[in-house]
Amino acid sequence: MTESKTSSYGPTLLTFLAGAAVGAVVVALTTPKTGPELRGNLKDLAARAKCKAGALADEAGDTWDDLKGRTTLAANDLKRGVADAASDLRG
């Protein structure tokens, strides 16, 4: 018996993004800056992260819609193929 192996990039991507965020915060906190400069940098960093997360969410939604459409088309093709095969067997 063989086991099918599925790969999921979701947890890997999430781990990478979390590591990048932690690294960015560490760099921001260890760089010698004044309080207002540091707060401004952190605000900019948070705004960029929010923008990037929104873009990734939009892209994921588009990919999901595309996958859903392709799956529907494939299912319809399969139904037609089964119906044709059944018709051929009857005839």
C-alpha positions in Angstrom: 0.0 0.0 0.0 1.4 3.4 -0.9 0.8 6.5 1.0 0.2 9.7 -0.9 2.3 12.6 0.3 0.7 16.1 0.3 2.8 19.2 0.6 1.5 22.3 2.1 3.3 25.6 1.7 1.0 27.4 4.0 2.7 26.6 7.3 6.1 27.2 5.8 5.1 30.6 4.4 3.5 31.6 7.7 6.7 30.6 9.6 8.8 32.6 7.2 6.7 35.7 7.5 6.6 35.4 11.3 10.4 35.1 11.3 10.8 38.1 9.0 8.5 40.2 11.2 10.4 39.2 14.4 13.7 40.0 12.6 12.5 43.4 11.5 11.3 44.3 15.0 14.7 43.1 16.5 16.6 45.3 14.0 14.3 48.2 14.7 14.7 47.9 18.5 18.5 47.4 18.4 19.3 50.2 16.1 20.3 53.4 18.0 17.5 55.9 17.4 15.6 58.4 19.4 12.1 57.5 20.8 10.1 59.4 18.1 12.3 58.0 15.3 11.8 54.5 16.6 8.0 54.9 17.0 7.8 56.4 13.5 9.8 53.5 12.0 7.6 51.0 13.8 4.4 52.7 12.5 5.9 52.6 9.0 6.8 48.9 9.4 3.3 48.1 10.7 1.7 50.0 7.8 3.8 48.1 5.3 3.0 44.8 6.9 -0.7 45.6 6.9 -0.5 46.5 3.2 1.5 43.4 2.3 -1.0 41.2 4.3 -3.9 42.7 2.4 -2.2 42.1 -0.9 -1.5 38.5 0.0 -5.1 38.1 1.1 -6.4 39.5 -2.2 -4.0 37.2 -4.1 -5.1 34.2 -2.1 -8.7 35.1 -2.8 -8.1 35.4 -6.5 -6.2 32.1 -6.5 -9.1 30.4 -4.6 -11.6 31.8 -7.1 -9.5 30.5 -10.0 -9.1 27.1 -8.5 -12.9 26.9 -7.8 -13.6 27.8 -11.4 -11.2 25.2 -12.8 -12.6 22.6 -10.5 -16.1 23.3 -11.6 -15.1 23.0 -15.3 -13.2 19.8 -14.7 -16.2 18.3 -12.8 -18.5 19.3 -15.7 -16.2 17.7 -18.2 -16.0 14.6 -16.1 -19.8 14.4 -15.9 -20.1 14.8 -19.7 -17.5 12.1 -20.2 -19.3 9.7 -17.9 -22.6 10.4 -19.5 -21.1 9.8 -23.0 -19.4 6.6 -21.8 -22.7 5.4 -20.3 -24.5 6.2 -23.5 -22.0 4.3 -25.6 -22.3 1.3 -23.3 -26.1 1.3 -23.7 -25.9 1.7 -27.5 
